[in-house]
Amino acid sequence: MSNFDVIVLGSGPGGYVTAIRASQLGFKTAIIEKENLGGVCLNWGCIPTKALLKSAQVFNYLQHAEDYGLSAENVDKDFDAVVKRSRSVADGMSKGVQFLMKKNKIEVIKGYGTLKAGKKVSVKDADGKETEYSAEHIIIATGARSRELPSLPQDGKKIIGYREAMTLKEQPKSMVVVGSGAIGIEFAYFYNAMGTEVTVVEYLPSIVPVEDEDISKQLERSLKKAGIKIKTSAEVTSVDTSGKGIKATVKTAKGEEVIEADIVLSAVGIKTNIENIGLENVGISTDRDKILVNNYYQTNIPGYYAIGDVTPGQALAHVASAEGILCVEKIADMHVEPLDYGNIPGCTYCTPEIASVGLTEKQAREKGLDIKVGKFPFSASGKAKAAGTPDGFVKVIFDAKYGEWLGCHMIGAGVTDMIAEAVVARKLETTGHEILKAVHPHPTMSEAVMEAVAAAYDEVIHL
């Protein structure tokens, strides 16, 4: 048996970051991974999807070269090459994590880990050999996978999840995307931009339902303009895969209709990977598919912790990383404060991009708050007009009495890189007045933040 101070089960953006921070703090650390270092996010999620989306964006630019006074003839795409580029980017990032493990002297244990009582983990390797390891602190970071609905049993060919959507051998001529969260919308944009006929089916009344209503409406307009068909308050009740393609029966307020397509992408959320990892061996408590933890990610059993998608917080890569760092810093007896889940940014990388943090306008009003709301459209931004990306806006929400920045919601080009201003400002308890007096560079997209704040306080200049 090998003894460690810290063992991390799972090497996604929660797990590998946790392991590195543990090593930095002087702990003898090991990480257990059954597939590739970097987990779903790096190999099958965040990173490779952004590579796909960039290819789609470049293809779109080339098709509209004349809008910029340029000429590009016979523009076409090689779908297989686009997929290969995405996989190459993911592979390169995974190698980067391997380097970080070596640099930080973290032992990488390949195999399937199962928790045991007494602060132990049993690991079965590819040859079936089992080895037992022990540690004072065992951190569960096993992440999640694509959730399956009974009406949409994934077969990996005609009804697929995000993994298959990233590596299709041939581009489908038509596709039905079920679910309009970040995963569904990003793939809908990608395939539509590449020339696939896409229909999005969303169960709730609006797409990207966690976003501010104004953001949802704007995105729906933009996607419809791009040629994506959108059906809200709709449900796929069954899919017939007996023919060459698929026939999806969709229930709407107007009745049932059948949509024919080559393929169905199920993007209806995630299912945590907490089965068959030994939780019952240890007696670790769970509730509704999540491992129960306190503010510092300790489970009900001393010495066992959990972070990332397997816990009740937001299922986002940056949340998992932050939780892992906080967890090991607490183990090291550092002074740490619980994570503020009300100040977590969310991003969707379609075109136009979406980024948001804090309360929506509806949530603020439902809390009975007296608020000031400001919006600034990118159509009034010199930088956005010059870049040919005038779609979208920045929307800000402030508490009228104290000037507290309650929420910020953006839709437009590059807004996922802009939202951090609002996150940092809210962390520092910055008021609207202070944002107004912080000089923003011209011409930039970020000026729209200052202008939106000015609009909230009736001081807007460029509207």
VOGU-3710 file (C-alpha; in Angstrom, 3 decimals, decimal comma):
1> msnfdvivlg> 0,000/0,000/0,000  1,238/3,495/-0,915  0,524/6,250/1,574  -0,229/9,848/0,618  -1,386/13,002/2,343  -3,970/13,706/-0,355  -5,536/11,474/-3,009  -7,779/13,071/-5,644  -10,236/10,805/-7,462  -10,742/12,271/-10,960
11> sgpggyvtai> -8,544/14,620/-13,008  -10,972/17,127/-14,513  -10,612/20,891/-13,968  -11,652/20,295/-10,368  -9,395/17,315/-9,725  -6,121/18,305/-11,369  -6,271/21,870/-10,028  -6,945/20,486/-6,533  -3,955/18,145/-6,828  -1,639/20,958/-7,930
21> rasqlgfkta> -2,711/23,242/-5,083  -2,305/20,386/-2,600  1,227/19,764/-3,850  2,040/23,481/-3,660  0,984/23,396/-0,012  3,454/20,612/0,717  1,149/17,590/0,654  2,327/14,309/-0,856  -0,337/14,016/-3,543  -1,690/11,406/-5,970
31> iiekenlggv> -4,417/11,659/-8,592  -6,442/8,731/-9,948  -7,830/8,828/-13,507  -9,505/6,082/-15,540  -9,284/7,871/-18,929  -7,309/10,953/-19,983  -5,928/13,640/-17,718  -8,086/16,756/-17,858  -11,399/14,941/-17,601  -14,506/15,727/-19,643
41> clnwgciptk> -13,963/19,499/-19,728  -10,548/19,356/-21,312  -11,031/16,273/-23,480  -14,741/16,284/-24,333  -16,219/19,588/-23,182  -15,031/23,145/-22,648  -11,843/23,092/-24,717  -12,596/20,979/-27,831  -16,028/22,608/-28,241  -14,380/26,037/-28,311
51> allksaqvfn> -12,083/24,782/-31,079  -15,137/23,628/-33,067  -16,895/26,940/-32,472  -13,838/28,902/-33,624  -13,748/26,949/-36,881  -17,445/27,738/-37,412  -16,834/31,411/-36,663  -13,919/31,621/-39,120  -16,015/29,850/-41,766  -18,769/32,396/-41,193
61> ylqhaedygl> -16,297/35,284/-41,511  -14,966/33,910/-44,800  -18,491/33,595/-46,169  -19,061/37,269/-45,368  -15,640/38,572/-46,417  -17,216/41,144/-48,736  -18,804/42,809/-45,682  -15,246/43,835/-44,778  -14,255/44,927/-48,266  -12,477/41,657/-48,969
71> saenvdkdfd> -12,868/38,842/-51,467  -12,816/35,123/-50,679  -13,952/32,801/-53,450  -14,894/29,108/-53,362  -15,030/29,090/-49,572  -15,777/25,591/-48,278  -15,229/23,497/-45,178  -13,657/20,136/-44,485  -15,762/18,729/-41,642  -13,312/15,937/-40,875
81> avvkrsrsva> -10,413/18,420/-40,664  -12,440/20,655/-38,333  -13,051/17,698/-36,004  -9,387/16,662/-36,185  -8,275/20,187/-35,241  -10,581/20,096/-32,220  -9,179/16,741/-31,094  -5,631/18,021/-31,602  -6,305/21,017/-29,359  -7,755/18,718/-26,668
91> dgmskgvqfl> -4,816/16,304/-26,933  -2,350/19,175/-26,580  -4,093/20,451/-23,465  -4,142/16,948/-21,950  -0,380/16,700/-22,512  -0,109/20,062/-20,754  -1,814/18,607/-17,679  0,607/15,645/-17,788  3,472/18,154/-17,692  1,889/19,966/-14,738
101> mkknkievik> 1,596/16,689/-12,837  5,312/15,981/-13,321  6,287/19,569/-12,518  4,368/19,440/-9,246  5,585/15,918/-8,353  2,075/14,477/-8,301  1,803/10,721/-8,728  -0,643/9,850/-11,509  -2,383/6,511/-10,937  -4,153/5,147/-14,034
111> gygtlkagkk> -7,221/3,039/-13,409  -10,703/2,925/-11,912  -10,784/4,064/-8,300  -13,191/2,750/-5,663  -13,450/4,283/-2,212  -12,879/2,061/0,812  -13,474/2,628/4,515  -10,483/3,673/6,597  -9,296/6,402/4,177  -8,357/4,000/1,393
121> vsvkdadgke> -8,895/3,769/-2,356  -8,659/0,602/-4,443  -7,564/1,111/-8,056  -8,125/-1,441/-10,824  -5,830/-0,937/-13,827  -6,413/-1,893/-17,470  -5,102/-5,424/-16,830  -7,541/-5,968/-13,967  -4,861/-5,716/-11,279  -6,054/-4,049/-8,063
131> teysaehiii> -3,836/-1,910/-5,839  -4,827/-0,241/-2,597  -3,719/3,265/-1,622  -4,294/5,270/1,532  -4,328/8,987/2,378  -5,247/11,246/5,267  -7,501/13,175/2,886  -9,411/11,717/-0,087  -11,096/14,187/-2,436  -13,838/12,982/-4,809
141> atgarsrelp> -13,858/14,863/-8,137  -15,457/12,352/-10,517  -17,571/14,884/-12,433  -20,598/14,144/-14,571  -21,779/12,863/-17,945  -24,612/13,498/-20,396  -28,007/12,813/-18,802  -30,356/10,450/-20,632  -34,127/10,824/-20,800  -36,378/7,727/-21,071
151> slpqdgkkii> -37,813/9,174/-24,302  -34,286/9,755/-25,658  -32,177/6,630/-25,016  -28,769/7,405/-26,522  -27,483/4,827/-28,992  -24,377/6,812/-29,995  -25,422/6,832/-33,672  -28,834/8,403/-34,250  -29,502/9,670/-30,729  -26,247/11,100/-29,447
161> gyreamtlke> -24,747/13,013/-26,521  -22,053/15,689/-26,528  -19,173/13,224/-26,955  -20,484/11,846/-30,228  -21,469/15,360/-31,372  -17,793/16,310/-31,184  -16,483/13,430/-33,281  -19,074/12,580/-35,944  -17,498/10,974/-39,000  -19,855/12,805/-41,339
171> qpksmvvvgs> -21,661/16,097/-41,016  -25,436/15,505/-40,800  -27,671/17,373/-43,225  -30,237/17,926/-40,460  -30,260/17,709/-36,681  -32,693/18,089/-33,788  -31,100/19,503/-30,615  -33,087/18,731/-27,468  -32,328/21,235/-24,722  -31,201/24,851/-25,017
181> gaigiefayf> -28,727/25,194/-22,176  -25,103/26,076/-22,945  -24,253/22,661/-24,458  -27,333/22,506/-26,704  -27,028/26,087/-27,933  -23,293/25,833/-28,643  -23,745/22,698/-30,754  -26,815/24,196/-32,455  -24,728/27,210/-33,465  -21,774/25,084/-34,601
191> ynamgtevtv> -23,730/22,703/-36,800  -25,910/25,474/-38,234  -22,837/27,553/-39,100  -21,312/24,525/-40,834  -24,451/24,102/-42,971  -26,594/21,596/-41,057  -30,319/22,340/-40,811  -30,890/22,651/-37,050  -34,061/22,615/-34,932  -33,816/23,356/-31,200
201> veylpsivpv> -36,522/21,925/-28,913  -36,781/23,469/-25,422  -39,188/22,269/-22,728  -39,361/25,664/-20,984  -40,926/28,859/-22,436  -37,578/30,419/-23,419  -34,170/29,243/-24,625  -31,153/29,515/-22,288  -33,759/29,555/-19,494  -31,344/30,431/-16,669
211> edediskqle> -30,485/33,740/-18,348  -32,176/37,132/-18,045  -35,326/37,277/-20,183  -33,918/40,073/-22,374  -30,859/37,915/-23,124  -33,050/34,935/-24,061  -35,161/37,040/-26,429  -32,115/38,575/-28,118  -30,411/35,203/-28,578  -33,581/33,699/-30,045
221> rslkkagiki> -33,742/36,551/-32,582  -30,066/36,118/-33,486  -30,291/32,337/-33,879  -33,472/32,514/-35,948  -31,791/35,132/-38,153  -28,964/32,608/-38,662  -31,514/30,017/-39,801  -31,966/27,897/-36,670  -35,531/26,760/-36,003  -36,569/27,103/-32,365
231> ktsaevtsvd> -39,477/25,441/-30,600  -40,091/26,465/-26,975  -42,632/25,024/-24,509  -42,069/21,817/-26,467  -41,155/18,254/-25,560  -39,749/15,353/-27,549  -41,969/12,471/-26,425  -40,467/9,749/-28,633  -37,944/9,163/-31,417  -38,358/6,584/-34,173
241> tsgkgikatv> -34,934/5,409/-35,346  -36,127/2,516/-37,543  -35,621/4,355/-40,847  -32,544/5,874/-42,439  -32,769/8,945/-40,221  -34,968/9,765/-37,233  -38,549/10,896/-36,695  -38,971/12,911/-33,509  -42,464/13,341/-32,125  -42,662/16,787/-30,543
251> ktakgeevie> -45,491/17,823/-28,244  -46,264/21,563/-28,318  -49,090/23,838/-27,183  -50,562/23,484/-30,685  -50,482/19,705/-30,596  -48,076/17,037/-31,817  -45,805/17,248/-34,832  -43,166/14,966/-36,289  -39,743/16,350/-37,210  -37,573/14,302/-39,551
261> adivlsavgi> -33,792/14,638/-39,359  -30,573/12,654/-39,676  -29,733/12,758/-35,982  -30,893/13,872/-32,528  -28,523/15,493/-30,042  -29,689/15,090/-26,444  -28,462/18,071/-24,402  -30,815/17,908/-21,434  -28,311/18,321/-18,634  -25,891/16,099/-16,782
271> ktnienigle> -25,820/13,028/-14,532  -23,196/12,882/-11,791  -20,634/10,074/-11,728  -21,301/8,859/-8,193  -22,352/5,274/-8,910  -19,881/2,427/-8,379  -17,200/4,575/-6,744  -17,697/3,101/-3,278  -19,744/5,789/-1,534  -21,796/3,058/0,148
281> nvgistdrdk> -18,600/1,316/1,344  -17,719/4,424/3,304  -21,203/5,628/4,261  -20,981/8,966/2,468  -24,344/10,766/2,335  -25,967/11,782/-0,952  -29,180/13,516/-1,920  -30,771/13,813/-5,376  -27,698/12,653/-7,289  -25,291/14,879/-5,327
291> ilvnnyyqtn> -22,767/14,231/-2,566  -23,618/16,300/0,506  -20,783/18,530/1,762  -20,309/21,465/4,122  -18,936/24,913/3,152  -15,431/23,452/2,935  -16,408/20,331/0,929  -16,112/17,847/3,786  -18,553/14,940/3,556  -20,242/13,423/6,602
301> ipgyyaigdv> -17,292/10,995/6,926  -14,035/12,528/8,252  -11,176/12,425/5,743  -13,444/12,266/2,679  -14,287/15,357/0,617  -16,101/16,103/-2,649  -15,879/18,966/-5,148  -17,192/19,912/-8,575  -20,188/18,517/-10,442  -20,814/15,785/-7,857
311> tpgqalahva> -21,743/18,440/-5,243  -24,788/20,758/-5,139  -23,029/23,894/-6,531  -23,154/25,049/-10,163  -21,778/22,411/-12,553  -19,095/24,596/-14,138  -15,375/24,018/-14,633  -14,329/27,235/-12,907  -16,540/26,408/-9,929  -14,917/22,967/-9,561
321> saegilcvek> -11,432/24,522/-9,658  -12,332/27,153/-7,054  -13,925/24,527/-4,789  -10,879/22,281/-4,990  -8,453/25,068/-4,123  -10,631/26,164/-1,211  -10,935/22,567/-0,008  -7,195/21,874/0,222  -6,425/25,310/1,640  -8,868/24,553/4,455
331> iadmhvepld> -7,175/21,169/4,959  -3,894/23,092/5,264  -5,466/25,264/8,021  -5,291/28,407/5,905  -7,828/31,166/6,564  -10,440/30,719/3,844  -13,992/31,941/3,353  -16,841/29,903/1,807  -17,357/30,358/-1,919  -19,975/32,941/-2,905
341> ygnipgctyc> -22,191/31,002/-5,304  -24,142/34,187/-6,040  -21,097/35,641/-7,783  -20,280/32,849/-10,231  -20,142/33,904/-13,905  -21,852/31,774/-16,529  -20,835/31,786/-20,203  -22,244/30,375/-23,439  -19,925/30,465/-26,455  -22,306/30,583/-29,396
351> tpeiasvglt> -22,398/33,619/-31,693  -23,350/36,025/-30,236  -21,793/34,981/-26,935  -23,628/35,192/-23,601  -22,121/36,017/-20,217  -23,834/36,793/-16,942  -23,371/37,052/-13,185  -25,673/37,766/-10,285  -29,414/38,330/-10,255  -31,593/38,649/-13,343
361> ekqarekgld> -34,023/41,574/-13,446  -36,909/39,195/-12,719  -35,118/37,680/-9,702  -34,328/41,139/-8,308  -37,955/42,257/-8,645  -39,222/39,010/-7,103  -37,033/39,761/-4,069  -38,890/43,071/-3,749  -35,773/45,137/-4,356  -35,921/48,731/-5,558
371> ikvgkfpfsa> -33,645/48,595/-8,579  -32,058/50,671/-11,313  -31,664/48,963/-14,687  -29,443/50,143/-17,531  -28,883/48,784/-21,049  -26,427/49,774/-23,731  -26,677/48,225/-27,216  -23,559/47,289/-29,147  -25,171/48,963/-32,173  -24,094/52,220/-30,463
381> sgkakaagtp> -20,542/50,962/-29,844  -17,875/52,237/-32,224  -15,700/49,162/-31,654  -18,591/46,750/-32,278  -19,663/48,576/-35,460  -16,071/48,641/-36,768  -15,719/44,920/-36,028  -18,986/44,146/-37,811  -20,528/42,712/-34,629  -23,270/45,177/-33,590
391> dgfvkvifda> -25,716/42,544/-32,280  -26,379/42,432/-28,559  -26,119/44,624/-25,485  -24,915/44,955/-21,904  -27,555/45,073/-19,163  -26,816/46,029/-15,556  -28,971/45,922/-12,426  -28,246/47,985/-9,301  -29,865/48,370/-5,912  -31,372/51,872/-6,013
401> kygewlgchm> -30,725/52,622/-2,331  -27,155/51,411/-1,820  -25,753/51,228/-5,343  -24,921/47,522/-4,980  -24,264/45,837/-8,329  -26,888/43,085/-8,264  -26,468/41,600/-11,737  -24,812/41,968/-15,118  -25,974/40,312/-18,342  -24,245/40,520/-21,719
411> igagvtdmia> -24,863/39,221/-25,200  -22,512/40,037/-28,052  -19,065/39,402/-29,519  -16,397/38,624/-26,929  -18,584/39,200/-23,869  -17,311/36,038/-22,170  -13,995/37,908/-21,823  -15,754/41,018/-20,455  -17,869/39,570/-17,647  -14,925/39,335/-15,225
421> eavvarklet> -15,139/43,110/-14,686  -18,553/42,668/-13,095  -17,438/39,609/-11,097  -14,429/41,440/-9,601  -16,433/44,629/-9,004  -19,147/42,694/-7,159  -16,501/40,857/-5,109  -15,071/44,239/-4,078  -18,584/45,603/-3,355  -18,103/48,289/-5,988
431> tgheilkavh> -20,993/50,715/-6,496  -22,444/52,000/-9,753  -20,920/55,419/-9,084  -17,429/53,890/-8,839  -17,851/52,066/-12,162  -18,941/55,344/-13,778  -15,816/57,086/-12,498  -13,476/54,266/-13,572  -12,245/55,393/-17,012  -12,781/52,706/-19,680
441> phptmseavm> -10,579/52,679/-22,818  -11,969/53,859/-26,157  -12,771/52,293/-28,533  -13,453/48,957/-26,820  -16,365/46,620/-26,271  -15,855/47,111/-22,517  -17,032/50,711/-22,782  -20,535/49,274/-23,082  -20,329/48,255/-19,410  -19,655/51,836/-18,322
451> eavaaaydev> -22,342/53,130/-20,682  -24,910/50,634/-19,388  -24,177/51,751/-15,827  -24,533/55,363/-16,963  -27,903/54,481/-18,504  -29,050/53,049/-15,155  -28,228/56,388/-13,506  -29,593/58,582/-16,330  -26,102/59,755/-17,282  -25,620/57,846/-20,538
461> ihl> -23,683/59,814/-23,163  -23,846/57,787/-26,376  -27,549/56,979/-26,538
//
